[in-house]
């Protein structure tokens, strides 16, 4: 098993296939509603290889084959992690003191000469 260590995304694994599972590489896509995508695959000519399957406390997934026989997997999960936007720190204006203004005037005068 490969663990990405992230809060979202798909971890991976390498295993020996069986007669029920396809041989070769299976690419999984994380979706919010597996059934919607399975239905779309079938509507477009695909075939469900593995119906929605839940492994408690681990994963909910399904597999389908496209019209050319390529097998793909679907994993249930959110499409994005909603995080509160970071608040921008207000830009603080520097106070202009007499000394700073005096230095700026001197620089301007020298630049004119």
Secondary structure, 3 states (H helix, E strand, C coil): CECCCCCCCCCECCCCCCCCCCCCCCEEEEECCHHHHHHHHHHCCCEEEEEEEEECCCEEEEEEECCCCCEEEEEECCCCCCCCCCCCCCCCCCCCCHHHHHHHHHHHHHHHC
